[in-house]
Amino acid sequence: MLAHQMALESPMVEAEMVEAMEFPELSERFHVSGVPQTTINAGAGMVVGAVPEDHLIHEIQRALRS
Amino acid sequence: MVNRLLNEDITRQVSEFFQQLQEPVQVLFFGSKNNCDYCEDTRQLIEEVVGTSDKLGLSVYDIDQDAGLAQQYKVDKTPGMVIAGRDGDQILDYGIRYSGIPSGHEFSSLINTLVVVSNRDSGLDQQTRDFLSKLDKPVHLQVFVTPT
């Protein structure tokens, strides 16, 4: 939901909700263990759990620097 | 007569919740005839949801037959959905996707996403909006969820 809100807000953001059990290969590739898990730019960053906006932003900033 | 996925209660609740919808939303559904266990249920689910408000529209595509369109909208899994805005004939792609069936907890997320897109307002904190407005690199978020 938060990811979708960010996508609506910014043309630079795309957000895809993935049903983990239907796509086990992708889930395995990103080592999904707990849900929701948010993967940023194909693994450059990652957040587990439902987190507040500032937390996700912090992780996005870190992923963009890496 | 196909059994409905949403019972009367849920249908009424969703329909009442959708009274707040402002602008048209177009859902682009991509299914497949091959190896897609959840395509039919997902198509039926979104059809029932879209049917609860005249602000919502649905286009149904096949990822193989409509491969060009799938590529244009970056849909690479089935069932796949793009939750877009619509302005006349124009589809407004905000980069909002679902891969897999949005059931269980994800059903309420789908309903909320439809509202957010229809109202063209993310509802995010000002600080978050400020950060996003300064983004100069693409950010691709993939949120892994399970139905329960």
Backbone of each chain as ProteinMPNN parsed JSONL, in Angstrom:
{"seq_chain_A": "MLAHQMALESPMVEAEMVEAMEFPELSERFHVSGVPQTTINAGAGMVVGAVPEDHLIHEIQRALRS", "coords_chain_A": {"N_chain_A": [[0.828, -1.215, 0.0], [1.824, 1.34, 0.966], [3.971, 1.46, -0.803], [2.612, 1.574, -3.238], [1.363, 4.032, -2.887], [3.58, 5.691, -2.983], [4.37, 5.278, -5.613], [2.267, 6.449, -6.978], [2.651, 9.062, -6.237], [5.162, 9.763, -7.304], [6.706, 9.948, -10.503], [9.082, 8.621, -10.781], [8.999, 6.359, -9.334], [8.175, 2.942, -9.269], [5.892, 0.45, -8.302], [5.348, -2.796, -7.281], [3.192, -5.227, -6.133], [3.774, -8.422, -5.016], [2.567, -11.644, -4.967], [3.845, -13.832, -2.896], [3.813, -16.674, -2.731], [2.863, -17.535, -5.17], [4.885, -16.936, -6.863], [7.434, -18.418, -6.452], [10.127, -18.657, -7.272], [11.088, -16.074, -7.674], [10.674, -15.079, -5.123], [12.453, -16.616, -3.737], [14.844, -15.798, -4.862], [15.098, -13.259, -3.798], [15.294, -13.86, -1.192], [12.986, -14.058, 0.487], [11.596, -14.164, 3.588], [10.023, -13.223, 5.734], [6.847, -11.536, 5.631], [5.155, -8.372, 5.103], [7.695, -8.043, 2.621], [9.776, -5.621, 1.381], [11.491, -5.093, -1.503], [14.08, -3.21, -2.838], [15.005, -1.789, -5.885], [15.785, -4.313, -7.215], [17.133, -5.711, -5.153], [19.062, -4.005, -4.122], [18.366, -2.785, -1.849], [16.409, -3.432, 1.13], [13.495, -4.076, 3.06], [11.958, -5.479, 5.847], [8.736, -6.249, 6.939], [5.859, -4.194, 7.841], [6.454, -0.889, 7.539], [6.955, 2.5, 8.793], [6.609, 5.565, 6.842], [8.988, 7.186, 6.87], [10.955, 5.372, 7.492], [11.013, 3.607, 5.283], [11.792, 5.431, 3.333], [14.33, 6.094, 4.23], [15.641, 3.649, 3.77], [15.415, 3.545, 0.993], [16.996, 5.703, 0.265], [19.447, 4.745, 1.143], [19.747, 2.502, -0.504], [19.947, 3.737, -2.976], [22.356, 4.97, -2.799], [24.139, 2.897, -2.719]], "CA_chain_A": [[0.0, 0.0, 0.0], [2.744, 2.486, 1.019], [4.728, 1.45, -2.058], [1.697, 2.056, -4.275], [1.178, 5.475, -2.672], [4.791, 6.351, -3.476], [4.338, 5.209, -7.079], [1.315, 7.454, -7.445], [3.217, 10.375, -5.945], [6.356, 10.082, -8.089], [6.903, 9.222, -11.766], [10.326, 7.849, -10.71], [8.775, 5.156, -8.52], [7.261, 1.886, -9.687], [5.666, -0.432, -7.166], [4.681, -4.047, -7.643], [2.89, -6.17, -5.059], [3.982, -9.769, -5.538], [2.078, -12.7, -4.092], [5.086, -14.603, -2.779], [3.673, -18.116, -2.952], [2.63, -17.809, -6.588], [6.131, -16.718, -7.605], [8.449, -18.901, -5.508], [11.505, -18.438, -7.735], [11.412, -14.674, -7.4], [10.736, -14.95, -3.661], [13.698, -17.247, -3.313], [15.958, -14.964, -5.317], [15.246, -12.123, -2.881], [15.343, -14.403, 0.172], [11.815, -13.63, 1.247], [11.292, -15.048, 4.722], [8.864, -12.643, 6.387], [6.099, -10.606, 4.779], [5.588, -7.97, 3.77], [9.095, -7.682, 2.4], [9.923, -4.678, 0.282], [12.8, -5.139, -2.144], [14.319, -1.957, -3.561], [15.877, -1.925, -7.048], [16.257, -5.686, -7.402], [18.006, -6.223, -4.096], [19.987, -2.976, -3.625], [17.914, -2.493, -0.486], [15.35, -4.349, 1.546], [12.849, -3.808, 4.344], [10.999, -6.525, 6.237], [7.651, -5.786, 7.807], [5.175, -2.95, 7.471], [7.242, 0.154, 8.21], [6.501, 3.872, 8.553], [7.116, 6.21, 5.623], [10.377, 7.66, 6.97], [11.826, 4.196, 7.495], [11.167, 3.147, 3.899], [12.576, 6.456, 2.633], [15.708, 5.9, 4.672], [16.167, 2.485, 3.045], [15.522, 3.898, -0.428], [18.188, 6.56, 0.166], [20.632, 3.896, 1.294], [19.847, 1.658, -1.699], [20.373, 4.565, -4.118], [23.779, 5.301, -2.617], [24.969, 1.697, -2.837]], "C_chain_A": [[0.86, 1.262, 0.0], [3.532, 2.606, -0.288], [3.86, 1.99, -3.198], [1.456, 3.56, -4.146], [2.379, 6.243, -3.22], [4.834, 6.366, -4.999], [3.394, 6.263, -7.641], [1.931, 8.849, -7.328], [4.342, 10.752, -6.923], [6.452, 9.275, -9.375], [8.188, 8.388, -11.759], [10.122, 6.51, -9.99], [7.775, 4.209, -9.18], [7.102, 0.94, -8.512], [4.828, -1.633, -7.562], [4.449, -4.878, -6.38], [3.019, -7.562, -5.653], [3.473, -10.791, -4.521], [3.18, -13.763, -4.044], [4.934, -16.086, -3.125], [3.409, -18.479, -4.409], [3.913, -17.678, -7.415], [7.327, -17.109, -6.732], [9.89, -18.629, -5.958], [11.971, -17.033, -7.415], [11.566, -14.462, -5.885], [12.04, -15.527, -3.129], [14.897, -16.382, -3.668], [16.196, -13.802, -4.346], [15.144, -12.557, -1.415], [14.183, -13.928, 1.03], [11.557, -14.637, 2.366], [10.076, -14.529, 5.482], [8.15, -11.702, 5.434], [5.421, -9.539, 5.646], [7.092, -7.701, 3.724], [9.166, -6.773, 1.187], [11.345, -4.73, -0.234], [12.952, -3.889, -2.999], [15.345, -2.19, -4.666], [16.589, -3.279, -7.115], [17.305, -6.124, -6.392], [19.026, -5.22, -3.566], [19.627, -2.586, -2.19], [16.731, -3.374, -0.148], [14.804, -3.946, 2.919], [11.888, -4.952, 4.643], [9.981, -5.933, 7.201], [6.999, -4.533, 7.269], [5.853, -1.831, 8.248], [6.666, 1.536, 7.92], [7.196, 4.487, 7.337], [8.595, 6.577, 5.725], [11.373, 6.5, 6.969], [12.08, 3.703, 6.06], [12.012, 4.145, 3.09], [14.058, 6.32, 2.957], [16.36, 4.749, 3.901], [16.327, 2.778, 1.553], [16.784, 4.753, -0.637], [19.455, 5.713, 0.213], [20.834, 3.04, 0.043], [20.359, 2.464, -2.896], [21.838, 4.933, -4.017], [24.67, 4.1, -2.907], [25.302, 1.357, -4.274]], "O_chain_A": [[0.676, 2.147, -0.835], [3.733, 3.703, -0.809], [4.329, 2.773, -4.024], [1.356, 4.274, -5.144], [2.229, 7.299, -3.835], [5.278, 7.341, -5.606], [3.687, 6.893, -8.657], [1.754, 9.699, -8.201], [4.462, 11.91, -7.321], [6.297, 8.054, -9.353], [8.372, 7.538, -12.631], [10.987, 5.636, -10.041], [6.687, 4.611, -9.591], [8.068, 0.658, -7.803], [3.735, -1.494, -8.109], [5.39, -5.192, -5.651], [2.427, -7.847, -6.694], [3.895, -10.798, -3.364], [3.413, -14.488, -5.012], [5.821, -16.68, -3.738], [3.696, -19.597, -4.836], [4.02, -18.227, -8.511], [8.123, -16.261, -6.326], [10.769, -18.399, -5.128], [13.091, -16.821, -6.948], [12.469, -13.759, -5.433], [12.644, -14.994, -2.198], [15.839, -16.247, -2.887], [17.336, -13.408, -4.099], [14.936, -11.736, -0.521], [14.372, -13.457, 2.151], [11.329, -15.819, 2.109], [9.191, -15.308, 5.839], [8.768, -11.135, 4.533], [5.144, -9.793, 6.818], [7.675, -7.192, 4.681], [8.68, -7.11, 0.108], [12.293, -4.449, 0.499], [12.067, -3.55, -3.785], [16.425, -2.724, -4.415], [17.817, -3.366, -7.077], [18.255, -6.827, -6.738], [19.782, -5.545, -2.65], [20.472, -2.121, -1.426], [16.125, -3.987, -1.027], [15.549, -3.534, 3.808], [11.096, -5.345, 3.786], [10.324, -5.219, 8.143], [7.516, -3.888, 6.357], [5.83, -1.824, 9.479], [5.971, 1.726, 6.922], [8.226, 3.997, 6.872], [9.369, 6.322, 4.802], [12.501, 6.643, 6.496], [13.217, 3.422, 5.681], [12.84, 3.749, 2.27], [14.918, 6.416, 2.081], [17.495, 4.867, 3.438], [17.274, 2.306, 0.924], [17.535, 4.548, -1.591], [20.397, 5.919, -0.553], [21.963, 2.871, -0.419], [21.108, 1.947, -3.725], [22.493, 5.18, -5.03], [25.827, 4.263, -3.296], [25.994, 0.372, -4.531]]}, "seq_chain_B": "MVNRLLNEDITRQVSEFFQQLQEPVQVLFFGSKNNCDYCEDTRQLIEEVVGTSDKLGLSVYDIDQDAGLAQQYKVDKTPGMVIAGRDGDQILDYGIRYSGIPSGHEFSSLINTLVVVSNRDSGLDQQTRDFLSKLDKPVHLQVFVTPT", "coords_chain_B": {"N_chain_B": [[-24.495, -20.242, -14.123], [-21.972, -18.54, -12.597], [-20.403, -18.932, -9.463], [-20.194, -16.246, -7.178], [-17.265, -14.532, -6.027], [-17.112, -12.584, -4.118], [-19.123, -12.038, -1.358], [-22.531, -10.895, -0.657], [-22.518, -9.03, 1.466], [-19.832, -8.071, 1.574], [-19.644, -7.014, -0.999], [-21.493, -4.942, -0.803], [-20.322, -3.36, 1.191], [-17.896, -2.624, -0.047], [-18.867, -1.242, -2.237], [-20.126, 0.918, -0.941], [-17.89, 2.095, 0.268], [-16.581, 2.945, -1.992], [-18.001, 5.156, -2.722], [-16.634, 7.467, -2.361], [-14.943, 7.761, -4.513], [-13.31, 9.66, -7.049], [-12.083, 10.277, -9.643], [-11.813, 8.597, -12.877], [-10.659, 5.196, -12.93], [-8.619, 2.797, -14.474], [-8.291, -0.616, -14.731], [-5.878, -2.759, -15.887], [-5.853, -5.925, -16.818], [-3.811, -8.773, -17.069], [-3.775, -11.958, -18.246], [-3.11, -15.498, -18.674], [-3.165, -18.405, -20.729], [-1.632, -20.494, -20.163], [-0.292, -22.484, -17.62], [-1.321, -20.974, -15.378], [-2.46, -20.766, -12.443], [-3.981, -19.001, -10.883], [-5.166, -17.147, -12.518], [-7.838, -17.14, -13.518], [-9.465, -16.874, -11.202], [-8.485, -14.433, -10.254], [-9.145, -12.696, -12.321], [-11.919, -12.86, -12.196], [-12.334, -11.877, -9.601], [-11.406, -9.192, -9.798], [-13.131, -8.265, -11.698], [-15.571, -8.368, -10.326], [-15.033, -6.508, -8.305], [-14.543, -4.145, -9.781], [-17.036, -3.87, -10.858], [-18.534, -2.702, -8.855], [-18.483, 0.05, -8.893], [-19.096, 2.88, -10.952], [-16.979, 4.416, -11.596], [-14.871, 2.862, -12.095], [-13.011, 0.938, -14.43], [-12.354, -1.93, -16.53], [-9.919, -3.642, -18.414], [-9.27, -6.53, -20.214], [-6.547, -8.574, -20.922], [-4.301, -10.789, -22.723], [-1.255, -12.174, -21.87], [0.392, -13.294, -23.787], [-0.925, -13.059, -26.311], [-1.259, -10.33, -26.308], [1.318, -9.283, -26.207], [2.92, -7.047, -26.795], [1.664, -4.929, -25.52], [1.788, -5.813, -22.897], [4.504, -5.658, -22.512], [4.899, -2.936, -22.827], [3.619, -2.015, -20.546], [5.183, -3.175, -18.69], [4.546, -5.701, -17.633], [5.245, -8.816, -16.511], [4.454, -11.129, -15.367], [1.855, -13.523, -14.643], [-1.227, -14.057, -12.843], [-1.364, -10.624, -13.795], [-1.696, -7.188, -12.935], [-2.348, -3.802, -13.809], [-2.852, -0.852, -12.153], [-4.306, 1.85, -13.18], [-4.804, 5.351, -13.959], [-7.502, 6.994, -15.686], [-8.132, 9.205, -18.299], [-10.409, 10.382, -20.23], [-9.751, 8.874, -23.254], [-7.243, 8.305, -22.568], [-4.744, 6.455, -20.921], [-3.422, 6.645, -17.738], [-0.484, 5.841, -16.546], [0.764, 5.002, -13.522], [2.691, 3.383, -12.588], [1.876, 1.332, -10.954], [1.416, -1.889, -9.853], [0.075, -5.247, -9.643], [1.103, -8.511, -8.966], [-0.056, -11.664, -9.117], [-2.765, -13.039, -7.096], [-4.788, -10.697, -5.403], [-5.797, -11.439, -2.557], [-7.313, -12.207, 0.663], [-5.613, -10.468, 3.173], [-4.528, -8.767, 1.321], [-6.605, -7.994, -0.203], [-7.913, -5.794, 0.952], [-5.888, -3.97, 0.671], [-5.842, -3.706, -2.106], [-8.345, -2.488, -2.529], [-7.928, -0.073, -1.193], [-5.809, 0.969, -2.701], [-7.117, 1.391, -5.131], [-8.793, 3.491, -4.389], [-6.943, 5.509, -3.703], [-5.702, 5.91, -6.195], [-7.883, 6.716, -7.721], [-8.543, 9.103, -6.475], [-6.324, 10.515, -7.02], [-4.451, 11.233, -5.189], [-1.829, 10.684, -3.086], [-1.803, 10.716, -0.337], [0.371, 10.793, 1.32], [2.812, 11.762, 3.87], [3.988, 15.173, 4.13], [6.777, 15.43, 4.236], [7.618, 13.038, 3.05], [6.597, 13.379, 0.493], [8.13, 15.56, -0.317], [10.688, 14.426, -0.379], [10.291, 12.475, -2.398], [9.753, 14.106, -4.576], [12.182, 15.053, -5.232], [13.591, 12.976, -6.238], [15.979, 11.611, -8.442], [16.652, 9.313, -9.61], [15.524, 6.167, -10.88], [13.248, 4.215, -8.932], [12.489, 1.031, -8.028], [10.119, -0.739, -6.486], [9.442, -3.794, -4.988], [7.017, -5.509, -3.43], [6.718, -8.141, -1.414], [4.165, -10.318, -0.561], [1.803, -12.327, 1.321], [-1.282, -14.196, 1.115], [-2.522, -14.459, 3.63]], "CA_chain_B": [[-24.204, -19.096, -13.253], [-20.717, -18.718, -11.851], [-20.463, -18.451, -8.074], [-19.452, -15.014, -6.944], [-16.195, -14.63, -5.035], [-17.434, -11.641, -3.043], [-20.509, -12.205, -0.931], [-23.351, -9.672, -0.722], [-22.047, -8.091, 2.491], [-18.574, -7.453, 1.136], [-19.952, -6.227, -2.181], [-22.159, -3.715, -0.366], [-19.32, -2.541, 1.897], [-16.962, -2.071, -1.034], [-19.631, -0.282, -3.024], [-20.29, 2.116, -0.099], [-16.563, 2.691, 0.426], [-16.235, 3.544, -3.285], [-18.762, 6.401, -2.946], [-15.682, 8.579, -2.311], [-14.109, 7.805, -5.716], [-13.464, 10.934, -7.757], [-11.705, 10.241, -11.06], [-11.835, 7.227, -13.405], [-9.52, 4.288, -12.788], [-8.676, 1.674, -15.408], [-7.472, -1.754, -14.352], [-5.469, -3.576, -17.034], [-5.586, -7.284, -16.34], [-3.108, -9.659, -17.996], [-3.838, -13.363, -17.87], [-2.434, -16.418, -19.577], [-3.839, -19.706, -20.805], [-0.66, -21.523, -19.798], [0.277, -22.539, -16.272], [-1.681, -19.856, -14.52], [-3.462, -21.302, -11.51], [-4.819, -17.986, -10.244], [-5.631, -16.154, -13.5], [-9.3, -17.082, -13.634], [-9.989, -16.304, -9.955], [-8.093, -13.021, -10.158], [-9.963, -11.958, -13.289], [-13.28, -12.776, -11.662], [-12.3, -11.001, -8.433], [-11.286, -7.777, -10.188], [-14.375, -7.973, -12.404], [-16.587, -8.1, -9.308], [-14.676, -5.258, -7.627], [-14.751, -3.046, -10.732], [-18.479, -3.777, -11.055], [-19.214, -2.015, -7.758], [-18.47, 1.504, -9.072], [-19.009, 3.28, -12.36], [-15.706, 5.129, -11.79], [-13.836, 1.86, -12.349], [-13.119, 0.196, -15.677], [-11.445, -3.085, -16.617], [-9.558, -4.189, -19.719], [-8.695, -7.863, -20.015], [-5.592, -8.923, -21.966], [-3.554, -12.034, -22.596], [0.161, -11.772, -21.878], [1.009, -13.763, -25.026], [-1.576, -12.43, -27.46], [-1.067, -8.877, -26.215], [2.682, -9.201, -25.677], [3.429, -5.686, -26.935], [1.056, -4.122, -24.465], [2.356, -6.304, -21.631], [5.861, -5.11, -22.446], [4.745, -1.489, -22.623], [3.246, -1.783, -19.151], [6.136, -3.92, -17.864], [3.914, -6.831, -16.949], [5.991, -10.015, -16.904], [3.93, -12.282, -14.637], [0.397, -13.639, -14.655], [-2.011, -12.895, -13.252], [-0.755, -9.328, -13.547], [-2.633, -6.076, -13.088], [-1.878, -2.426, -13.73], [-3.93, 0.01, -11.659], [-3.979, 3.106, -13.843], [-5.86, 6.342, -14.053], [-7.997, 7.172, -17.052], [-8.622, 10.55, -18.593], [-10.951, 10.16, -21.577], [-9.192, 7.648, -23.83], [-5.847, 8.214, -22.168], [-4.417, 5.675, -19.723], [-2.376, 7.291, -16.954], [0.238, 4.768, -15.866], [1.523, 5.504, -12.363], [3.669, 2.381, -12.159], [1.278, 0.535, -9.87], [1.17, -3.245, -10.36], [-0.119, -6.422, -8.798], [1.409, -9.815, -9.544], [-0.697, -12.66, -8.263], [-4.124, -12.692, -6.677], [-4.877, -9.902, -4.177], [-6.854, -11.969, -1.697], [-7.013, -12.097, 2.087], [-5.211, -9.136, 3.616], [-4.221, -7.954, 0.148], [-7.839, -7.494, -0.804], [-8.144, -4.433, 1.45], [-4.859, -3.139, 0.056], [-6.32, -3.425, -3.467], [-9.444, -1.521, -2.434], [-7.33, 1.219, -0.84], [-5.035, 1.463, -3.849], [-8.082, 1.906, -6.111], [-9.255, 4.787, -3.891], [-5.831, 6.451, -3.816], [-5.515, 6.225, -7.611], [-9.044, 7.468, -8.177], [-8.508, 10.465, -5.934], [-5.08, 11.119, -7.519], [-3.768, 11.8, -4.033], [-1.149, 9.592, -2.389], [-2.065, 10.783, 1.093], [1.633, 10.658, 2.056], [3.291, 12.911, 4.649], [4.648, 16.205, 3.334], [8.208, 15.098, 4.172], [7.764, 11.963, 2.064], [6.342, 13.995, -0.824], [9.306, 16.388, -0.632], [11.768, 13.507, -0.756], [9.975, 11.848, -3.683], [9.784, 15.105, -5.653], [13.592, 15.312, -5.573], [14.213, 11.751, -6.756], [16.466, 11.738, -9.816], [16.947, 7.967, -10.103], [14.337, 5.31, -10.769], [13.128, 3.339, -7.766], [11.551, -0.059, -8.29], [9.783, -1.423, -5.241], [8.677, -5.046, -5.104], [6.552, -5.846, -2.09], [6.283, -9.547, -1.348], [3.094, -10.495, 0.416], [1.077, -13.602, 1.248], [-2.715, -13.907, 1.24], [-3.078, -14.474, 4.997]], "C_chain_B": [[-22.946, -19.395, -12.44], [-20.913, -18.196, -10.43], [-19.649, -17.18, -7.924], [-18.392, -15.229, -5.876], [-16.489, -13.726, -3.841], [-18.884, -11.838, -2.636], [-21.228, -10.847, -0.895], [-22.866, -8.588, 0.236], [-20.823, -7.317, 2.028], [-18.852, -6.539, -0.055], [-20.585, -4.891, -1.783], [-21.175, -2.779, 0.334], [-18.368, -1.851, 0.929], [-17.645, -0.956, -1.826], [-19.837, 1.022, -2.237], [-18.971, 2.86, 0.064], [-16.169, 3.456, -0.849], [-17.064, 4.799, -3.615], [-17.81, 7.595, -3.032], [-14.826, 8.699, -3.583], [-14.388, 9.073, -6.519], [-13.229, 10.845, -9.259], [-11.68, 8.788, -11.549], [-10.52, 6.466, -13.207], [-9.696, 3.169, -13.806], [-7.739, 0.57, -14.92], [-7.168, -2.544, -15.623], [-5.074, -4.935, -16.491], [-4.891, -8.078, -17.435], [-3.162, -11.081, -17.465], [-3.048, -14.212, -18.855], [-3.184, -17.738, -19.579], [-2.927, -20.833, -20.336], [-0.189, -21.395, -18.354], [-0.061, -21.348, -15.406], [-2.826, -20.266, -13.605], [-4.447, -20.243, -11.023], [-5.413, -16.969, -11.221], [-7.151, -16.006, -13.487], [-9.931, -16.454, -12.391], [-9.684, -14.809, -9.857], [-8.933, -12.175, -11.104], [-11.388, -11.787, -12.768], [-13.353, -11.812, -10.482], [-12.279, -9.527, -8.855], [-12.532, -7.333, -10.951], [-15.48, -7.603, -11.411], [-16.316, -6.78, -8.594], [-14.986, -4.062, -8.529], [-16.251, -2.798, -10.944], [-19.222, -3.007, -9.968], [-19.213, -0.497, -7.903], [-18.347, 1.879, -10.543], [-17.77, 4.14, -12.633], [-14.587, 4.17, -12.199], [-14.084, 1.132, -13.664], [-12.081, -0.915, -15.712], [-11.19, -3.444, -18.071], [-8.856, -5.514, -19.478], [-7.813, -8.213, -21.21], [-4.962, -10.269, -21.68], [-2.073, -11.709, -22.794], [0.88, -12.234, -23.156], [0.409, -13.072, -26.255], [-1.365, -10.916, -27.491], [0.332, -8.564, -25.67], [3.251, -7.778, -25.726], [2.944, -4.782, -25.815], [1.618, -4.512, -23.088], [3.74, -5.704, -21.426], [5.812, -3.606, -22.15], [4.439, -1.18, -21.158], [4.116, -2.57, -18.176], [5.464, -5.004, -17.021], [4.604, -8.1, -17.436], [5.528, -11.273, -16.155], [2.415, -12.322, -14.802], [-0.068, -14.392, -13.421], [-1.298, -11.6, -12.886], [-1.783, -8.227, -13.761], [-1.902, -4.751, -12.99], [-3.063, -1.606, -13.238], [-3.598, 1.419, -12.15], [-5.126, 4.102, -13.709], [-6.357, 6.39, -15.489], [-8.542, 8.587, -17.183], [-9.109, 10.515, -20.037], [-10.444, 8.833, -22.103], [-7.791, 7.379, -23.331], [-5.675, 7.418, -20.874], [-3.25, 6.362, -19.012], [-1.68, 6.229, -16.115], [1.096, 5.35, -14.744], [2.585, 4.512, -11.894], [3.171, 1.517, -11.019], [0.836, -0.827, -10.409], [0.802, -4.216, -9.252], [0.317, -7.641, -9.578], [0.869, -10.876, -8.609], [-2.035, -12.153, -7.756], [-4.11, -11.85, -5.395], [-6.041, -10.389, -3.313], [-6.431, -11.851, -0.241], [-6.697, -10.661, 2.453], [-4.986, -8.201, 2.427], [-5.465, -7.413, -0.545], [-8.108, -6.06, -0.337], [-7.104, -3.472, 0.889], [-5.266, -2.751, -1.371], [-7.399, -2.337, -3.447], [-8.888, -0.125, -2.133], [-6.52, 1.821, -1.98], [-5.973, 2.052, -4.907], [-8.582, 3.295, -5.699], [-8.184, 5.856, -4.089], [-5.634, 6.887, -5.28], [-6.686, 7.067, -8.128], [-8.999, 8.91, -7.692], [-7.237, 11.212, -6.325], [-4.311, 11.797, -6.395], [-3.161, 10.667, -3.219], [-1.451, 9.578, -0.903], [-0.802, 10.693, 1.944], [1.951, 11.93, 2.848], [4.009, 13.909, 3.729], [6.146, 15.912, 3.152], [8.489, 14.048, 3.11], [7.58, 12.523, 0.655], [7.552, 14.821, -1.261], [10.467, 15.511, -1.1], [11.523, 12.941, -2.156], [10.077, 12.845, -4.837], [11.218, 15.399, -6.088], [14.302, 14.089, -6.137], [14.716, 11.97, -8.178], [16.892, 10.385, -10.38], [15.692, 7.118, -9.958], [14.394, 4.413, -9.536], [12.072, 2.294, -8.083], [11.324, -0.825, -6.994], [9.005, -2.689, -5.559], [8.312, -5.474, -3.693], [6.007, -7.268, -2.103], [5.287, -9.707, -0.212], [2.543, -11.918, 0.306], [-0.386, -13.316, 1.557], [-3.213, -13.804, 2.681], [-2.575, -13.315, 5.843]], "O_chain_B": [[-22.881, -20.375, -11.699], [-21.518, -17.144, -10.225], [-18.555, -17.056, -8.475], [-18.586, -16.004, -4.94], [-16.159, -14.056, -2.701], [-19.777, -11.808, -3.484], [-20.611, -9.797, -1.079], [-22.805, -7.407, -0.108], [-20.78, -6.087, 2.079], [-18.349, -5.416, -0.108], [-20.26, -3.846, -2.347], [-21.183, -1.569, 0.108], [-18.072, -0.663, 1.061], [-17.08, 0.114, -2.051], [-19.735, 2.109, -2.806], [-18.927, 4.089, 0.009], [-15.504, 4.489, -0.778], [-16.859, 5.426, -4.654], [-18.114, 8.6, -3.675], [-14.06, 9.654, -3.711], [-15.533, 9.504, -6.654], [-14.063, 11.279, -10.053], [-11.545, 7.861, -10.75], [-9.43, 7.029, -13.307], [-10.799, 2.651, -13.98], [-6.546, 0.797, -14.722], [-8.078, -2.948, -16.347], [-4.074, -5.068, -15.786], [-5.319, -8.064, -18.589], [-2.663, -11.373, -16.378], [-2.398, -13.69, -19.76], [-3.763, -18.142, -18.571], [-3.365, -21.965, -20.135], [0.255, -20.33, -17.925], [0.82, -20.772, -14.767], [-4.0, -20.131, -13.949], [-5.614, -20.546, -10.777], [-6.089, -16.03, -10.799], [-7.681, -14.896, -13.45], [-10.82, -15.609, -12.499], [-10.528, -14.022, -9.429], [-9.378, -11.083, -10.751], [-11.983, -10.715, -12.883], [-14.297, -11.031, -10.362], [-13.042, -8.715, -8.332], [-12.941, -6.175, -10.866], [-16.228, -6.649, -11.626], [-17.242, -6.021, -8.308], [-15.61, -3.092, -8.099], [-16.677, -1.667, -11.179], [-20.401, -2.69, -10.128], [-19.873, 0.19, -7.123], [-17.583, 1.265, -11.287], [-17.536, 4.547, -13.771], [-13.503, 4.595, -12.597], [-15.214, 0.757, -13.978], [-11.065, -0.857, -15.02], [-12.124, -3.541, -18.868], [-7.957, -5.61, -18.642], [-8.255, -8.161, -22.358], [-5.061, -10.815, -20.581], [-1.693, -11.053, -23.764], [1.872, -11.626, -23.558], [1.13, -12.571, -27.118], [-1.301, -10.304, -28.557], [0.505, -7.709, -24.802], [3.969, -7.356, -24.82], [3.697, -3.991, -25.247], [1.882, -3.659, -22.24], [4.103, -5.297, -20.322], [6.578, -3.086, -21.338], [4.94, -0.202, -20.603], [3.825, -2.626, -16.981], [5.786, -5.188, -15.847], [4.558, -8.425, -18.622], [6.125, -12.341, -16.288], [1.775, -11.303, -15.064], [0.634, -15.299, -12.975], [-0.706, -11.485, -11.814], [-2.631, -8.315, -14.649], [-0.969, -4.591, -12.204], [-4.145, -1.652, -13.824], [-2.722, 2.09, -11.604], [-6.258, 3.739, -13.39], [-5.702, 5.882, -16.399], [-9.281, 9.089, -16.337], [-8.306, 10.608, -20.965], [-10.667, 7.788, -21.492], [-7.209, 6.338, -23.637], [-6.354, 7.662, -19.876], [-2.213, 6.626, -19.622], [-2.213, 5.774, -15.103], [2.04, 6.099, -14.997], [3.294, 4.768, -10.921], [3.96, 1.027, -10.211], [-0.006, -0.91, -11.303], [1.164, -4.034, -8.089], [-0.059, -7.796, -10.739], [1.283, -10.975, -7.455], [-2.394, -10.993, -7.958], [-3.489, -12.243, -4.408], [-7.131, -9.818, -3.34], [-5.308, -11.439, 0.049], [-7.43, -9.743, 2.086], [-5.224, -6.996, 2.517], [-5.39, -6.497, -1.364], [-8.488, -5.208, -1.14], [-7.397, -2.299, 0.657], [-5.061, -1.613, -1.793], [-7.369, -1.396, -4.241], [-9.308, 0.868, -2.728], [-6.543, 3.032, -2.199], [-5.668, 3.082, -5.508], [-8.772, 4.169, -6.545], [-8.462, 6.955, -4.57], [-5.429, 8.067, -5.566], [-6.487, 8.019, -8.883], [-9.376, 9.829, -8.42], [-7.08, 12.392, -6.009], [-3.616, 12.791, -6.605], [-3.875, 9.795, -2.723], [-1.365, 8.526, -0.268], [-0.89, 10.533, 3.161], [1.445, 13.012, 2.552], [4.561, 13.535, 2.693], [6.707, 16.114, 2.076], [9.464, 14.145, 2.364], [8.325, 12.175, -0.262], [7.95, 14.788, -2.426], [11.137, 15.817, -2.086], [12.424, 12.926, -2.995], [10.445, 12.471, -5.951], [11.447, 15.927, -7.175], [15.484, 14.157, -6.476], [13.973, 12.458, -9.029], [17.427, 10.308, -11.486], [14.897, 7.316, -9.039], [15.456, 3.921, -9.155], [10.919, 2.618, -8.367], [12.23, -1.478, -6.476], [8.029, -2.658, -6.308], [9.18, -5.764, -2.87], [4.98, -7.556, -2.717], [5.525, -9.296, 0.924], [2.787, -12.618, -0.677], [-0.701, -12.309, 2.19], [-4.216, -13.138, 2.938], [-2.951, -13.193, 7.008]]}, "name": "protein", "num_of_chains": 2, "seq": "MLAHQMALESPMVEAEMVEAMEFPELSERFHVSGVPQTTINAGAGMVVGAVPEDHLIHEIQRALRSMVNRLLNEDITRQVSEFFQQLQEPVQVLFFGSKNNCDYCEDTRQLIEEVVGTSDKLGLSVYDIDQDAGLAQQYKVDKTPGMVIAGRDGDQILDYGIRYSGIPSGHEFSSLINTLVVVSNRDSGLDQQTRDFLSKLDKPVHLQVFVTPT"}
